[in-house]
């Protein structure tokens, strides 16, 4: 699977990660760390980062977290994703951490937290289907 090669540093991240400005720093043991360099292209009419982009950054980080637990023969897809926004996000660096809370045979549950300037801007949860 291409994403496993990305975690191993053998391939570049997919275009969606690059377009968003998200850089994978680490993914192992059901956890991931990404640094997101959000730029002005992601601003909404209120001059803050649009919530959909925040959710997308969390989704990417959770994908790397679950990937670190899957076998080579397995894949995954999101079932649901829920975002809770605590404060606005602005242009600049945002830390995205994700972890798998429960890893079953067919379904996993993940959490992600996004922080900017040491303040939590959003928490995101996801249910993820595991495919053999």
Buried (B, 14 or more C-beta within 10 A) or exposed (E): BEBBEBBEEEEEBEEEBEEBBBBBEEBEEBBBBBEBEBEEEBBEEEEBBBBEBBBBBBBBBBBBBBBBBBEEEEEBEBEEBEBEBEEBBBBEEBBBBBBBEEBEEEEBBBBBBBBBEEEBBBBBBBBBEBEE
